[in-house]
Amino acid sequence: MPSASRSTILRRRFAVLGGLLVVILLGGYFATTSAAALPASAATLTQPAALTQPATAMVWPGIGEGAIGAVGYDGVLGSSGSQAAVPIASITKMITSLVLLDAKPLAATEAGPDVKFTDADVQIYYDVLAQDGSVAPVVSGMVLSQRQALEGMLLPSANNYSITLANWAFGSVDAYLKVARAWLTDHGLTGTTIADTSGLSPGSASTPADLVEIGKLVLKNPALASIVSEKTTVLPTIGTVTNTNEMLGDHGVDGIKTGTTDEAGACLLFSADFTVGETTVTLVGVLLGGTTHDTLDADIGRLIESVKPGFREVTLTEAGASYGAYASVWGQSGTAVAAGPASALVWSDTAVTGVATARPVGVGADGDTVGSLDFTVGTKTVSVPLVLDGTLSDPGPGWRFTHPGELFASR
């Protein structure tokens, strides 16, 4: 059998090598397309609509000045009158209490150390009585706990107890005043000045905005918050003392302090609780310069009731609400949905806006976090994760092999 010509052998070798090269190239192409990262699809987003509520009209009396705020809300929600510093009468005793408890703290129900009353405290009683100030009885040698002495000062608004406590805690009224003025500065209460422990002096003055902040500080102190909510208590030697705040229990009022002098008029620093949905709202307000406490209390009741409807619980999003759509280049789809519900307590016409953001997704499993939904409610932010509803899976080798343009377009 004749041998193949040299040219035939070369052609056969080239054919084999060409086939091998094709196999190698195809294998490399297949391996490359199989390992290539899939193109990520950007979500087409739908932004949440802004929420609006009507402004709340507060009912203020036509005299004096006042302000109202709420725990957890900066500043005041509303005010009436000049807002200048004016005499605050026995509301001053709340400053005395806060400064004293900074120096000698008490837990919520703790009795605290003993306060022993002496002949000097009996003389203080008569001195205050001579000034036509409010007093509570003292007996030389009687002993009250620190908490009981505070109750004696705050419930019947005893000026003499405020002096006794300042002497007991700081050594003298002058020493107390030095510490108290520094305390006011440290707390940014620049509209407040004090001239005594009780407020009998018209030199003890404050602004409504400062008094709202002082009221919030009172409520943050568990011992003080519990004392100012007591209608009555029984003190050793003295017997039953009654809170001068006759609004306790009405309109949700649970504190804080009355005040009355010729210069200040009838005054009340008050707190009141009510619920909106599952949230408790605590109002802190003050009215100064009233004619009588009966008319002042009625004015405060109307004010509180006018403020309550201004707090609303609004729905920000429902669980599963859709805010984005994904469509992969290989034909699969999914949506970006809210992972859970969200709501917010809103005051009056506070602006509520929301922004949805989502990352591009190539392959994703149902429930994967793909972005977030961020609501701005006044100065606060409420965030809800956005998760993938549906699955974006690998399209498989067949699609990869036949769609190199889509697979490598982003490279």
Wavefront OBJ file of the C-alpha trace (Angstrom):
o trace
v 0.000 0.000 0.000
v 1.576 3.286 -1.106
v 2.714 5.669 1.565
v 0.780 8.953 2.045
v 2.441 11.939 0.552
v 4.167 14.386 2.819
v 1.552 17.074 2.016
v -1.293 14.742 2.997
v 0.330 13.987 6.325
v 0.766 17.685 6.993
v -2.882 18.385 6.148
v -3.997 15.656 8.538
v -1.790 17.015 11.311
v -3.130 20.523 10.772
v -6.687 19.193 10.891
v -6.040 17.377 14.163
v -4.308 20.411 15.658
v -7.103 22.671 14.442
v -9.694 20.414 16.027
v -7.768 20.355 19.260
v -7.499 24.135 19.172
v -11.230 24.470 18.630
v -11.887 22.096 21.528
v -9.489 24.057 23.729
v -11.033 27.381 22.740
v -14.554 26.103 23.274
v -13.564 24.626 26.612
v -11.983 27.910 27.658
v -15.041 29.868 26.493
v -17.350 27.508 28.375
v -15.235 27.749 31.518
v -15.086 31.545 31.260
v -18.826 31.988 30.743
v -19.610 29.495 33.506
v -17.415 31.333 36.029
v -18.264 34.892 34.974
v -20.123 37.097 37.459
v -23.681 37.730 36.414
v -24.674 41.303 35.612
v -26.449 43.008 38.546
v -29.833 44.583 37.915
v -30.653 47.973 39.440
v -34.000 48.308 41.141
v -36.659 50.583 39.716
v -37.676 52.388 42.905
v -40.972 53.871 44.037
v -40.494 56.512 46.733
v -42.929 56.744 49.681
v -45.273 59.705 49.643
v -44.747 62.505 52.160
v -47.290 62.480 54.995
v -49.017 65.640 56.161
v -51.220 66.413 59.144
v -53.099 69.573 60.090
v -51.516 71.965 62.586
v -52.853 71.795 66.132
v -54.603 74.847 67.542
v -53.833 75.162 71.267
v -56.257 76.839 73.630
v -54.359 79.397 75.721
v -55.784 81.730 78.361
v -55.784 85.424 77.571
v -53.552 86.381 80.507
v -50.090 85.581 81.812
v -47.543 83.556 79.918
v -46.908 79.896 79.425
v -45.342 77.128 77.390
v -45.888 73.425 76.884
v -43.591 70.654 75.745
v -43.393 66.881 75.903
v -40.834 64.382 77.142
v -38.727 63.213 74.204
v -39.408 66.372 72.181
v -36.866 69.167 72.053
v -37.831 72.629 73.268
v -41.487 73.560 73.514
v -44.452 72.585 71.374
v -46.159 75.932 71.826
v -46.180 79.051 73.970
v -48.251 82.076 74.908
v -47.389 85.479 76.300
v -44.132 87.408 76.372
v -41.813 84.487 77.323
v -39.644 86.849 79.387
v -38.286 85.841 82.796
v -40.831 86.550 85.547
v -41.154 85.617 89.235
v -42.014 81.934 89.646
v -42.941 81.763 93.349
v -42.768 78.274 94.865
v -41.889 76.597 91.564
v -38.425 77.667 92.754
v -38.569 74.728 95.164
v -38.192 72.342 92.224
v -34.781 73.868 91.536
v -33.936 73.508 95.234
v -34.974 69.846 95.067
v -32.995 69.068 91.917
v -29.827 70.726 93.215
v -30.161 68.981 96.575
v -30.653 65.584 94.927
v -27.604 66.144 92.769
v -25.626 66.520 95.995
v -27.489 63.835 97.955
v -29.144 61.414 95.504
v -32.139 59.246 96.365
v -33.422 56.153 94.617
v -37.097 56.064 93.656
v -38.482 54.886 97.014
v -35.405 55.312 99.173
v -35.875 57.090 102.504
v -32.369 58.508 102.596
v -30.431 59.824 105.592
v -32.041 61.481 108.601
v -32.711 65.204 108.815
v -32.820 66.347 112.464
v -34.770 69.520 113.232
v -33.416 71.812 115.939
v -34.322 75.050 117.698
v -32.800 76.877 114.721
v -35.357 75.245 112.429
v -38.172 76.290 114.766
v -36.903 79.875 114.486
v -36.861 79.547 110.685
v -40.510 78.534 110.901
v -41.393 81.732 112.780
v -39.271 83.910 110.492
v -41.051 82.614 107.387
v -44.428 82.955 109.098
v -43.615 86.599 109.825
v -43.030 87.122 106.081
v -46.461 85.647 105.348
v -44.793 82.687 103.638
v -46.215 79.169 103.464
v -44.983 76.860 106.257
v -45.291 73.375 107.662
v -44.943 72.652 111.418
v -41.630 71.693 113.006
v -40.742 70.468 116.462
v -37.261 70.738 117.880
v -35.729 67.261 118.055
v -38.011 65.680 115.447
v -36.337 63.526 112.814
v -37.495 63.029 109.242
v -35.854 61.076 106.472
v -34.542 63.071 103.538
v -37.509 61.897 101.461
v -39.978 62.916 104.160
v -38.351 66.335 104.461
v -38.705 66.771 100.680
v -42.370 65.784 100.967
v -42.762 68.392 103.700
v -41.234 71.028 101.430
v -43.083 70.121 98.221
v -46.564 68.933 99.104
v -47.698 71.766 101.420
v -45.069 74.040 99.783
v -43.330 74.799 103.083
v -40.817 77.611 102.657
v -39.250 76.843 106.031
v -38.471 73.268 104.956
v -36.666 74.562 101.847
v -34.355 76.626 104.080
v -33.813 73.755 106.505
v -32.906 71.379 103.683
v -30.492 73.890 102.110
v -28.760 74.320 105.483
v -28.682 70.550 106.020
v -27.226 69.722 102.594
v -24.928 72.706 101.977
v -24.284 74.304 105.374
v -26.049 77.583 104.619
v -28.466 79.197 102.187
v -25.637 81.258 100.677
v -23.604 78.113 100.031
v -26.653 76.514 98.445
v -27.257 79.523 96.180
v -23.668 79.374 94.910
v -24.051 75.698 93.991
v -27.520 76.233 92.508
v -26.384 79.064 90.231
v -23.576 76.882 88.905
v -26.110 74.075 88.392
v -28.348 76.370 86.323
v -25.385 77.342 84.153
v -24.339 73.718 83.696
v -27.845 72.839 82.506
v -28.067 75.737 80.067
v -30.925 77.379 81.985
v -29.750 80.879 81.166
v -33.205 82.440 81.540
v -33.439 81.455 85.212
v -32.163 83.306 88.287
v -32.613 82.429 91.937
v -32.468 84.621 95.003
v -33.713 82.191 97.645
v -34.675 78.565 98.259
v -38.441 79.008 98.196
v -39.475 81.583 95.616
v -40.882 84.011 98.169
v -38.416 86.521 96.702
v -39.462 88.005 93.331
v -35.782 87.737 92.413
v -36.338 84.025 91.822
v -37.490 84.165 88.217
v -37.502 82.098 85.048
v -38.815 81.868 81.505
v -41.572 79.451 80.454
v -39.140 77.592 78.175
v -36.641 77.085 81.017
v -39.417 75.884 83.307
v -40.478 73.250 80.776
v -36.893 71.955 80.794
v -36.826 72.025 84.615
v -40.053 70.037 84.636
v -38.493 67.427 82.346
v -35.526 67.151 84.725
v -37.927 66.604 87.629
v -39.630 63.745 85.796
v -36.255 62.145 85.002
v -35.568 61.908 88.739
v -37.559 58.890 90.038
v -37.648 60.137 93.640
v -38.916 63.603 92.719
v -41.346 62.297 90.108
v -42.965 60.056 92.726
v -43.116 62.777 95.382
v -44.782 65.437 93.210
v -47.493 62.939 92.213
v -48.580 62.310 95.832
v -51.873 63.859 96.873
v -51.154 63.378 100.570
v -48.652 61.728 102.848
v -48.265 61.181 106.580
v -45.107 62.544 108.220
v -43.884 61.583 111.712
v -44.783 64.125 114.431
v -46.536 66.381 111.894
v -49.270 64.090 110.585
v -50.964 64.340 107.197
v -49.775 66.912 104.676
v -51.722 67.665 101.490
v -50.406 68.583 98.059
v -51.320 72.132 97.027
v -51.659 70.918 93.424
v -55.394 70.330 93.195
v -55.160 69.259 89.540
v -53.635 65.886 90.427
v -55.709 63.180 88.794
v -57.578 65.563 86.481
v -56.793 65.577 82.726
v -54.004 63.065 83.401
v -52.078 65.527 85.607
v -49.498 63.819 87.866
v -47.329 66.774 89.001
v -45.457 69.043 89.434
v -45.575 72.249 91.559
v -47.809 75.191 92.376
v -46.660 78.703 93.176
v -48.368 81.820 94.460
v -47.077 85.280 95.369
v -48.352 88.800 94.716
v -45.634 89.320 92.118
v -45.966 85.938 90.373
v -49.711 85.451 90.615
v -51.084 81.919 90.517
v -48.614 79.548 88.812
v -48.427 75.856 88.029
v -45.643 73.774 86.527
v -47.494 70.629 85.471
v -47.065 67.220 83.873
v -49.797 65.084 82.351
v -49.839 61.595 80.816
v -52.109 60.163 78.140
v -51.844 57.355 75.600
v -51.841 57.404 71.823
v -52.050 53.888 70.447
v -49.482 51.974 72.491
v -47.403 55.047 73.364
v -47.596 57.108 76.532
v -47.157 60.832 75.951
v -45.982 62.952 78.870
v -46.718 66.655 78.581
v -44.745 69.193 80.606
v -46.105 72.717 80.738
v -46.342 75.858 82.797
v -48.760 78.749 83.186
v -47.685 81.847 85.107
v -49.478 84.988 86.208
v -52.956 83.578 86.775
v -55.547 85.384 88.882
v -56.578 82.414 91.050
v -55.672 78.755 91.123
v -59.249 77.761 90.306
v -59.222 79.728 87.051
v -55.619 78.681 86.340
v -56.488 75.003 86.768
v -59.459 75.365 84.421
v -57.224 77.070 81.843
v -54.653 74.274 82.103
v -57.349 71.637 81.695
v -58.510 73.277 78.459
v -54.921 73.594 77.256
v -54.148 69.919 77.880
v -57.303 68.771 76.104
v -56.477 70.970 73.107
v -52.965 69.533 72.869
v -53.886 65.843 73.108
v -55.420 65.489 69.603
v -52.240 66.951 68.126
v -50.402 63.677 68.804
v -51.186 61.074 66.170
v -49.799 57.636 65.438
v -49.235 57.466 61.675
v -48.429 54.395 59.614
v -45.146 54.807 57.752
v -45.235 51.473 55.937
v -46.916 48.091 56.031
v -44.971 44.832 56.057
v -44.501 43.597 52.497
v -45.215 46.953 50.855
v -43.285 47.153 47.578
v -40.802 49.953 46.935
v -38.719 48.553 44.070
v -38.717 46.095 41.177
v -35.839 44.007 39.813
v -35.732 42.539 36.292
v -32.688 40.453 35.369
v -31.372 40.351 31.817
v -32.100 36.613 31.738
v -35.796 37.190 32.428
v -36.281 36.713 36.167
v -37.915 39.301 38.431
v -38.271 40.201 42.103
v -39.402 43.091 44.276
v -37.864 45.061 47.146
v -40.394 45.095 49.966
v -40.545 46.429 53.537
v -39.317 43.776 55.963
v -41.861 44.817 58.571
v -44.397 47.473 59.533
v -43.398 50.852 60.947
v -45.313 53.674 62.570
v -44.421 56.890 64.355
v -45.940 59.214 66.893
v -46.270 62.587 65.209
v -46.960 65.955 66.788
v -49.167 68.458 64.948
v -47.976 69.209 61.401
v -44.512 67.702 61.828
v -43.188 66.815 58.374
v -42.810 63.103 57.551
v -40.762 62.135 54.494
v -39.275 58.844 53.339
v -36.527 57.674 50.991
v -36.133 54.152 49.594
v -32.679 52.969 48.525
v -31.706 49.566 47.116
v -28.480 48.059 45.790
v -28.169 46.370 42.388
v -28.681 42.598 42.628
v -27.309 39.832 40.425
v -28.254 36.640 42.259
v -30.358 36.888 45.409
v -32.441 34.650 47.629
v -35.915 35.412 48.893
v -35.602 37.504 52.077
v -32.115 38.896 51.370
v -31.653 42.475 52.565
v -31.254 44.660 49.495
v -31.721 48.188 50.868
v -33.515 50.348 53.367
v -36.488 52.595 53.831
v -35.584 55.679 55.890
v -38.289 57.971 57.222
v -37.540 61.384 58.683
v -40.091 62.370 61.332
v -39.176 65.843 62.527
v -35.685 65.397 63.971
v -35.955 61.614 64.276
v -35.254 58.809 61.787
v -37.141 55.519 61.500
v -35.477 52.866 59.317
v -36.950 49.658 57.895
v -34.912 47.109 55.883
v -35.946 46.380 52.322
v -35.771 42.675 51.481
v -36.011 40.712 48.257
v -39.410 39.167 47.561
v -38.675 36.415 45.062
v -35.486 34.708 43.941
v -33.015 35.792 41.306
v -31.138 32.577 40.520
v -28.319 31.650 38.175
v -29.726 31.196 34.645
v -27.518 28.145 34.032
v -24.791 27.225 31.533
v -27.072 27.255 28.517
v -27.929 30.962 28.885
v -24.394 31.829 29.883
v -22.947 30.054 26.808
v -25.321 31.741 24.390
v -25.328 35.301 25.869
v -21.754 36.483 26.033
v -22.760 40.025 25.106
v -25.024 40.406 28.151
v -22.607 38.509 30.377
v -19.587 40.667 29.591
v -21.288 43.952 28.690
v -20.403 45.647 31.966
v -16.713 44.662 31.865
l 1 2 3 4 5 6 7 8 9 10 11 12 13 14 15 16 17 18 19 20 21 22 23 24 25 26 27 28 29 30 31 32 33 34 35 36 37 38 39 40 41 42 43 44 45 46 47 48 49 50 51 52 53 54 55 56 57 58 59 60 61 62 63 64 65 66 67 68 69 70 71 72 73 74 75 76 77 78 79 80 81 82 83 84 85 86 87 88 89 90 91 92 93 94 95 96 97 98 99 100 101 102 103 104 105 106 107 108 109 110 111 112 113 114 115 116 117 118 119 120 121 122 123 124 125 126 127 128 129 130 131 132 133 134 135 136 137 138 139 140 141 142 143 144 145 146 147 148 149 150 151 152 153 154 155 156 157 158 159 160 161 162 163 164 165 166 167 168 169 170 171 172 173 174 175 176 177 178 179 180 181 182 183 184 185 186 187 188 189 190 191 192 193 194 195 196 197 198 199 200 201 202 203 204 205 206 207 208 209 210 211 212 213 214 215 216 217 218 219 220 221 222 223 224 225 226 227 228 229 230 231 232 233 234 235 236 237 238 239 240 241 242 243 244 245 246 247 248 249 250 251 252 253 254 255 256 257 258 259 260 261 262 263 264 265 266 267 268 269 270 271 272 273 274 275 276 277 278 279 280 281 282 283 284 285 286 287 288 289 290 291 292 293 294 295 296 297 298 299 300 301 302 303 304 305 306 307 308 309 310 311 312 313 314 315 316 317 318 319 320 321 322 323 324 325 326 327 328 329 330 331 332 333 334 335 336 337 338 339 340 341 342 343 344 345 346 347 348 349 350 351 352 353 354 355 356 357 358 359 360 361 362 363 364 365 366 367 368 369 370 371 372 373 374 375 376 377 378 379 380 381 382 383 384 385 386 387 388 389 390 391 392 393 394 395 396 397 398 399 400 401 402 403 404 405 406 407 408 409 410 411
